[in-house]
Structures are given as C-alpha cells and as structure tokens.
Amino acid sequence: MDYQAINLNEKFSLLHEQWSPRVIGEMNDYQFKIVKIEGHFVWHVHPDTDEVFVVIEGEMVIDFRDGQVNLAQGEMFVVPKGVEHKPFAERECRVMLVEPRGVLNTGDTESDRTAANNVWI
C-alpha cells in the first residue's frame, strides 16, 4: 500500500485541457475527478446517478431549465439524477467531480465536449 496524499494543486497543474475530467482517486465504485472549466458546457442529464460538483478554485454556475445555482470556491452542489443541467464559468474554474465509475461528462448527450472516460492523471 502506498500511503501518499493526493495533492490537488499538483494534479491541476498537469491538466492542460478544459472540459476534460481526469480521475485522481477511487472509493468503492466512485471516482474523484478534477476538471478545469471555462465558458459554456452542453445541456445534458445523467439518468442513473447524482453528480457532485466541488469548486476548488474560482466560481461557476450550474443552469437548470427552471433556475440555477451559483458556486464559489469551497462550495459544492449535488445535481440529482435525471435533472438536466449545464455548467458554466465566466473565467477558468477548477472543480472536483464525484460520480460512479463509467459516467461520461456529457451524460446521455453526444457532443464535441464528450471527453474520454476513465483517464487517470
């Protein structure tokens, strides 16, 4: 067993693309992913799972068809399964996602923003 902490700043420094989540750890069947975001994402839904957004640095908005939630550094939000949403960040934002292994970043929507899945950094 390798008892070594995962340094989030170090991991984020290895990310060079936006909207491309990378796995940094696993717990049971869940993955912890980090992603840099800026601009608009696509409307999408995860029909079978909730999705957790934890803002590590910056600010972001998650739009819903009937409202929105604003998130700042140190805040998190759980998007319930089956709820259509669209993340947005005016300036680059660093986010940790927590979701089951195998979940695509665009859910059930095919897009040029669909990232390769299960890529570790």
C-alpha positions in Angstrom: 0.0 0.0 0.0 1.3 3.4 -1.0 0.4 5.9 1.8 0.7 9.1 -0.1 -1.6 12.1 -0.1 -3.1 13.3 -3.4 -2.0 16.9 -4.0 -4.8 18.7 -5.8 -2.6 21.7 -6.9 -0.1 19.3 -8.4 -2.8 17.4 -10.2 -4.5 20.5 -11.6 -1.0 21.7 -12.8 -1.0 18.6 -15.1 -4.3 19.4 -16.7 -3.9 21.4 -19.9 -7.3 21.0 -21.5 -10.6 22.3 -20.3 -13.8 20.2 -20.0 -11.7 17.0 -19.9 -12.2 15.4 -16.5 -9.3 13.3 -15.2 -9.6 10.7 -12.4 -7.4 11.2 -9.3 -8.8 8.6 -7.0 -11.5 6.0 -6.4 -13.6 4.9 -3.4 -15.6 1.8 -3.9 -17.3 2.3 -7.2 -17.0 6.1 -7.2 -14.4 8.2 -8.8 -12.9 11.6 -7.8 -12.2 13.6 -10.9 -10.8 17.0 -11.5 -11.6 19.3 -14.4 -10.8 22.9 -15.5 -13.9 24.6 -17.0 -14.4 27.9 -18.7 -17.3 29.1 -20.9 -20.5 27.1 -21.6 -20.9 23.4 -21.5 -23.8 21.4 -23.1 -27.2 20.7 -21.7 -27.1 17.1 -20.5 -28.6 14.7 -18.0 -27.3 11.7 -16.0 -30.4 9.5 -15.9 -29.0 6.9 -13.4 -26.8 8.9 -11.0 -26.4 12.0 -9.0 -23.3 14.2 -9.8 -21.3 16.2 -7.2 -19.6 19.4 -8.1 -17.0 20.8 -5.6 -15.4 24.1 -6.5 -11.7 24.1 -5.6 -10.9 27.5 -7.1 -12.9 30.1 -8.9 -16.7 30.4 -9.5 -19.2 28.6 -11.6 -22.9 28.4 -12.4 -25.0 25.3 -13.0 -28.0 26.2 -15.1 -31.2 24.2 -14.9 -34.3 24.5 -17.0 -36.1 26.1 -14.1 -33.3 28.0 -12.3 -29.6 28.0 -11.4 -27.1 27.6 -8.6 -24.0 29.8 -8.2 -21.0 28.1 -6.7 -17.9 29.8 -5.3 -14.6 28.4 -4.0 -15.2 25.9 -1.2 -18.8 25.3 -2.1 -20.4 22.1 -3.5 -23.7 21.1 -5.1 -25.3 17.7 -5.8 -27.2 17.6 -9.1 -29.9 14.9 -8.6 -30.0 12.1 -11.2 -32.4 12.8 -14.1 -32.1 16.6 -13.8 -31.0 18.3 -17.0 -28.2 20.8 -16.3 -25.5 22.9 -18.0 -22.3 24.1 -16.2 -20.8 27.5 -17.0 -17.8 29.5 -15.8 -17.0 33.0 -16.9 -13.4 32.6 -16.1 -11.4 29.4 -15.6 -12.7 27.4 -12.6 -11.2 24.3 -11.0 -13.7 21.7 -10.0 -13.7 18.2 -8.4 -16.4 15.9 -9.5 -17.6 12.8 -7.6 -19.6 10.2 -9.5 -19.7 6.5 -10.2 -17.1 4.9 -12.3 -18.1 4.9 -16.0 -20.1 8.1 -16.1 -19.5 10.3 -19.2 -19.1 14.0 -18.7 -21.9 14.7 -21.2 -24.3 12.1 -19.8 -26.7 10.9 -22.4 -25.7 13.8 -24.9 -23.2 13.2 -27.7 -21.1 16.3 -28.2 -17.7 17.6 -29.2 -17.3 18.2 -25.4 -17.7 14.4 -24.7 -14.3 13.5 -23.1 -12.6 10.2 -22.9 -13.7 8.3 -19.9 -11.7 6.8 -17.0 -8.5 8.7 -17.8 -6.2 9.0 -14.8 -3.8 11.8 -14.1 
